[in-house]
């Protein structure tokens, strides 16, 4: 038997029995065999080649640091629970020294640890990964003492090398397939997350997808509230389990993820069951949680939250797992930032809509006030011409005084309404026309995407400035764009272009919709004229008044089966 410091030299073995098992083992690398199935086939082949009574293949578990049996042949019940430390027993010694060993008589070997009591002769050989690292061992035995010899050991070592090469290749193929699946999943997750504009749906989807793609026990998403220096558990995913969840808001100093937020770095926690973690409020009350890995969610330098995964056993996270969680955290941060921006855009659009409604109401009130003012003026003049005068003690004298006061009050109310409806000139200021159009396009881009409408706009080669109330001009542009969208329910295109004359700037807004009905073309700027059942008929009328108040105009350029075009005209500012 070789001594422990013996340097075993593998030599070519010219053995007629070598060809068949070597070919069989090598062929496993060419098929689509799963690793566990290939391991069992290798063990069956090797035990058969030597007529061994039993055997097993054990691999190193990186989390426990022990050699654990993956596949076995003719081993007793419970053998799978058997584990050795590197260096422990003959098997552990072979793993630690990367040298094959032959034990002709187990009774004479003090290092031998019996898994199967009947084993009298044992051979063990290391399984390497081709880069100098030993990842496991293959062990076979026989009930007969001296059943294997030195030639058998050389042949056995050769089969072990071939088996190790096959296992390494299968692992690599498995990792490649896994990475391909992860890449596909990441692409799908990225598309899904970007499409989520409701934040609570985004949180749930991110936690669920993270748990699924990382194959961990659970995942959690924490949001950071910098103003209050606190965190909130926004989502938790653990299939089939409903753990007790922490409070809605947790002080940062009482949370597991505080160190991640403070350092803005990914951190792992080997055992969150320990006493040091019992006082932390952000850990879900689930006894299954053991190890954790947490990554900060950062977008454009702003820390938005933390994405974490949990295992149900002691686990040392690999570099691949850490990179994957970092990628998911980055995707989540971008998606969350997009969702927040979308929310602001929707709020801005809703505010513009509300302002449009208020403007409509104000102009409607102004129209009514204007119509009341004329007959009111006539009534007041006629009242004055009557020259009615009654004695001081006549009750009608009081009535005439009250009527005069109320006529004056009505005239004051009408004047206030008309003055309020006027756009204050103080809100006008020189603006870059392209900026106004760009900002309007941003406000409406979501609706354009929803309606499958493309917006084409080429800014002019030089800056064109106009003296306007930005909000009112945006209201006019929004009205035209929304009208074009509603005219193209199945999608289409809208083009905005600018034309410059000596003293004016013209903005043309054209669509490729079906055109305006013949009967309304000559009256589109009249109040309360609408071609839609849900329309107010005030949009273009208001637009007309706004443009006139800016010393400009709006006109219908063309309309027909190929589309409709409007032109806005504004004075040019030098």
ABEGO torsion letter per residue (X at the ends): XBBAABBBBBBBBBBAAAAAAAAAAAAAAABBBBAAAAAAAAAAAAAAAAGBABBBBBBBBAAAGBBBBABBBGBBBGAAABBBBBGBEAAAAAAAAGBBBBBABAAABAABBBABAABABBBBBBBBAGAGBBABBBBBBBABBGABBAAAAAAAAAAAAAAAAAAAAAAAAAAAAAAAAAAAAAAAAAAAAAABABAAAAAAAAAAAAAAAAGBABBBBBBBBAAAGBBBBABBBBBGBBBBBBBABBBAAABAAAAAAAAGBBBBBABAABAAAAABAABBBBAABABBBBBBBBBGGBBAEBBBBBBABBBBBBAAAAAAAAAAAAAAAAAAAAAAAAAAAAAAAAAAAAAAAAAAAAAAAAAAAAAAAAAAAAAAAAAAAAGBBBBAABAAAAAAAAAAAAAAAAAAAAAAAAAAABBBAAABBBBBAAAAAAAAAAAAAAAAAAAGBBBBBBBBABBBBBBBBAAAAAAAAAAAAAAAAAABAAEEBBBBBBBBBAABBBBBBBBABAEBBAAAAAAAABBGBBABAABAGAAAAAAAAAAAAAGBBBBBABBEAAEBBBBBBBBBBX
